[in-house]
Amino acid sequence: MEELVLYAKFHFFAEESMMINSGYPDSESHMKEHARVLSTFEKKIDEYFSNAETGEALIVFIFEWLVLHTLDVDKKLAAHLHSHRLLGGF
């Protein structure tokens, strides 16, 4: 779990750097979403280690972050970066 939290922090830092450097207009709300996601993620991990029965809620949260957040919020950032030619296709 610790590695996943470290990955999330690195991922958010990298995204936030791109937002700042590109003048992304929705950066403030996107960064607030990152803070919310990270706080909730850490809380769910603590709950899991206190009570393993909360494991399903942790898995659902990770799915929602990795899939739903990426498909919605990150997709908007990617479109902005593409329009400013700051992100190549992949």
trRosetta pair geometry for C-beta under 8 A, 3 or more apart (Angstrom, degrees):
i j d omega theta_ij theta_ji phi_ij phi_ji
1 4 5.6 -57 -155 35 40 112
1 5 6.5 39 150 -18 71 102
1 45 5.2 138 175 -138 140 124
1 48 7.7 175 -95 75 155 140
2 5 5.7 -54 -151 35 34 111
2 6 6.4 34 151 -17 66 106
3 6 5.6 -54 -147 39 34 112
3 7 6.2 38 152 -22 66 104
4 7 5.5 -47 -146 34 33 115
4 8 6.5 37 152 -22 63 102
4 62 7.4 -26 178 -124 147 124
5 8 5.6 -51 -150 33 33 113
5 9 6.5 32 152 -18 64 104
5 38 7.7 92 -151 -149 83 86
5 41 6.6 162 -106 126 84 122
5 42 6.6 73 -124 -87 128 83
5 45 7.0 -42 -63 -30 122 164
6 9 5.7 -53 -149 36 33 111
6 10 6.3 32 153 -17 65 106
7 10 5.7 -57 -148 39 31 110
7 11 6.0 33 154 -21 67 109
8 11 5.6 -54 -143 38 28 113
8 12 6.2 26 158 -17 64 108
8 37 7.3 -143 -169 122 129 109
8 38 6.0 160 132 -102 126 88
8 41 6.3 162 -84 86 180 171
8 65 7.7 -13 -117 156 122 147
9 12 6.0 -56 -145 39 27 108
9 13 6.3 30 155 -20 63 107
9 38 6.9 79 -82 -123 73 133
10 13 5.7 -56 -148 36 29 112
10 14 6.3 28 156 -18 65 107
11 14 5.9 -57 -150 36 27 109
11 15 6.3 25 154 -15 64 109
12 15 5.7 -55 -145 40 32 111
12 16 6.0 30 157 -19 67 109
12 34 4.3 123 -142 -158 124 131
12 37 7.9 179 -84 70 131 119
12 38 6.7 -49 -26 -55 163 125
13 16 5.9 -58 -143 39 27 109
13 17 6.4 31 155 -22 63 105
14 17 5.8 -53 -151 32 29 113
14 18 6.7 27 153 -16 62 105
15 18 5.7 -58 -153 37 33 110
15 19 6.3 35 150 -22 67 105
15 30 7.5 -120 143 148 120 124
15 34 7.3 178 76 -84 129 138
15 74 7.3 -81 -123 -118 139 96
15 77 6.6 23 -160 157 105 166
16 19 5.4 -47 -146 33 35 115
16 20 6.4 34 156 -18 66 104
16 27 7.3 100 -142 -162 67 103
16 30 7.9 178 -97 109 73 105
16 31 5.6 73 -114 -102 112 103
16 34 6.8 -76 -60 9 113 169
17 20 5.9 -55 -148 37 29 108
17 21 6.1 21 158 -12 65 113
18 21 5.9 -60 -139 44 28 107
18 22 5.9 9 166 -5 66 118
18 24 7.4 55 119 -30 74 131
18 77 7.3 89 102 173 121 118
18 81 6.3 -11 169 -95 125 129
18 86 7.0 146 -159 137 100 130
18 87 7.7 46 -160 -66 140 111
19 22 6.4 -72 -142 46 20 97
19 24 3.9 -71 -149 32 76 135
19 27 3.9 136 162 -114 126 109
19 30 6.3 -169 -103 76 154 139
19 31 7.2 -151 76 -53 159 99
19 77 6.6 -61 -84 -135 96 118
20 23 7.9 26 179 -66 26 34
20 24 7.6 -42 -42 23 23 96
20 27 6.6 112 -69 -151 55 157
21 86 7.7 159 107 -153 107 148
22 80 6.5 122 128 134 138 107
22 81 6.0 -86 -100 -102 170 73
22 84 5.4 144 -155 72 111 161
22 86 5.3 -119 -97 16 124 170
24 27 4.4 112 83 -59 100 96
24 30 7.2 -27 125 22 136 147
24 77 6.3 1 -135 -128 147 84
24 80 5.3 86 -120 130 91 159
24 81 7.9 -23 -83 -59 112 77
25 80 7.6 -159 20 -121 82 140
26 29 5.5 -51 -177 47 82 106
26 30 5.5 87 123 -28 88 106
26 76 6.6 -13 53 129 151 133
26 77 7.7 -120 71 -78 110 77
26 80 7.9 -155 28 -51 101 151
27 30 5.5 -63 -142 42 31 112
27 31 5.9 30 162 -20 70 108
28 31 6.0 -57 -147 36 25 107
28 32 6.5 26 153 -18 61 106
29 32 5.4 -50 -148 36 36 115
29 33 6.5 42 150 -23 65 101
30 33 5.6 -51 -154 32 33 114
30 34 6.7 39 146 -21 63 100
30 73 6.1 146 -124 -179 90 113
30 77 6.5 94 -131 -68 157 120
31 34 5.3 -44 -151 30 39 116
31 35 6.6 40 150 -18 65 100
32 35 5.6 -51 -151 35 35 112
32 36 6.3 37 150 -19 66 105
33 36 5.6 -53 -147 37 33 113
33 37 6.1 34 155 -20 67 106
33 69 7.4 161 156 -141 125 115
33 73 6.0 -140 113 -134 165 162
34 37 5.8 -55 -145 37 28 110
34 38 6.2 24 159 -16 65 109
35 38 6.0 -57 -145 39 27 108
35 39 6.2 27 158 -18 64 110
36 39 5.9 -58 -146 38 27 110
36 40 6.1 22 158 -14 65 111
37 40 6.0 -60 -146 41 27 107
37 41 6.0 31 155 -24 64 110
37 65 5.5 115 -157 -120 122 117
37 69 6.7 37 -98 -98 146 160
38 41 5.6 -52 -142 35 29 115
38 42 6.4 27 159 -16 64 105
39 42 6.1 -57 -149 37 27 107
39 43 6.4 28 152 -19 63 109
40 43 5.5 -56 -148 38 32 114
40 44 6.2 31 155 -19 67 106
40 61 6.6 -151 135 -156 110 135
41 44 5.9 -56 -147 36 28 108
41 45 6.5 29 153 -19 63 105
41 61 6.6 172 -101 139 65 128
41 62 7.6 85 -126 -85 101 71
41 65 6.9 19 -79 -55 117 161
42 45 5.7 -52 -148 35 33 113
42 46 6.5 35 153 -19 64 104
43 46 5.7 -54 -151 36 31 112
43 47 6.4 32 151 -19 65 106
44 47 5.5 -51 -147 36 34 114
44 48 6.3 40 151 -24 64 103
44 54 7.1 -157 -162 145 72 119
44 57 6.2 -142 -143 118 111 98
44 58 4.6 150 154 -104 113 78
44 61 5.1 -136 -70 35 174 162
45 48 5.5 -51 -149 32 32 114
45 49 6.5 25 155 -13 65 104
45 58 6.7 96 -81 -128 49 127
46 49 6.0 -59 -149 39 31 105
46 50 6.3 25 153 -14 65 110
47 50 5.7 -63 -148 42 31 109
47 51 6.2 -39 172 45 68 96
47 54 4.6 -71 134 106 106 167
47 57 7.3 -33 101 80 138 130
47 58 7.4 -174 75 -63 101 104
48 51 7.1 -93 -137 69 19 55
48 52 6.5 44 -174 -115 67 42
48 54 5.1 -126 -88 83 57 101
48 55 5.6 85 -134 -86 106 60
48 57 8.0 -156 -73 67 91 91
48 58 4.8 8 -66 -46 132 149
49 52 8.0 29 -116 -73 20 66
50 54 7.8 24 66 18 83 134
51 54 5.1 76 91 -8 96 106
52 55 5.7 4 179 -37 63 112
53 56 8.0 -26 168 10 51 96
54 57 5.0 -45 -174 37 77 117
54 58 6.2 82 129 -25 82 98
55 58 5.5 -56 -151 35 37 114
55 59 6.4 36 154 -19 69 104
56 59 5.7 -53 -148 36 34 111
56 60 6.4 35 153 -19 66 105
57 60 5.7 -52 -146 37 32 112
57 61 6.3 35 153 -20 64 106
58 61 5.7 -55 -149 36 30 112
58 62 6.4 30 154 -18 65 105
59 62 5.8 -52 -147 36 32 110
59 63 6.4 34 153 -19 64 105
60 63 5.7 -55 -150 36 31 113
60 64 6.3 31 153 -19 65 106
61 64 5.7 -55 -147 36 31 111
61 65 6.3 28 156 -17 65 106
62 65 5.8 -56 -148 38 30 109
62 66 6.0 17 161 -9 67 112
63 66 6.2 -63 -139 45 25 100
63 67 5.6 -12 176 14 66 118
63 68 7.6 59 131 -6 68 97
64 67 6.8 -66 -124 53 17 87
64 68 4.7 -25 -160 28 60 127
64 69 6.9 74 142 -23 64 91
65 68 7.3 -13 -56 51 10 85
65 69 5.0 -7 -155 8 45 134
65 70 7.9 67 147 -24 48 87
66 69 7.2 43 -18 43 8 100
66 70 6.2 -7 171 -12 38 126
67 70 6.1 -70 -146 39 14 108
67 71 6.2 4 164 -12 59 114
68 71 6.0 -59 -142 39 27 106
68 72 6.2 2 166 0 64 113
69 72 6.4 -74 -144 48 24 94
69 73 5.3 -28 -169 32 69 116
69 74 6.5 67 136 -13 73 102
70 73 7.5 -44 -86 55 14 78
70 74 4.6 -25 -141 36 50 135
70 75 7.2 85 152 -39 50 82
71 74 7.5 34 -9 51 14 94
71 75 5.8 10 -179 -32 33 127
72 75 6.1 -74 -156 25 6 111
72 76 7.3 1 155 -15 50 103
73 76 6.1 -57 -163 27 32 110
73 77 7.1 26 147 -12 65 105
74 77 5.4 -52 -152 38 44 113
74 78 6.2 47 150 -23 71 103
75 78 5.6 -51 -147 35 33 114
75 79 6.5 37 152 -22 64 102
76 79 5.8 -51 -151 32 32 112
76 80 6.7 34 150 -19 63 103
77 80 5.6 -54 -153 35 35 113
77 81 6.3 31 152 -16 68 106
78 81 5.7 -55 -145 39 32 109
78 82 6.2 35 154 -20 66 106
78 87 6.1 -116 -149 103 67 161
79 82 5.7 -52 -145 37 30 112
79 83 6.3 30 155 -20 64 107
80 83 5.8 -58 -150 36 28 110
80 84 6.5 8 157 -2 64 110
81 84 6.0 -67 -147 48 31 99
81 86 4.4 -96 -162 75 80 100
81 87 3.5 54 128 -7 121 122
82 85 7.3 27 -176 -81 34 33
82 86 7.7 -96 -59 48 19 65
82 87 5.4 -63 -66 68 60 100
82 89 7.7 58 -118 -74 114 69
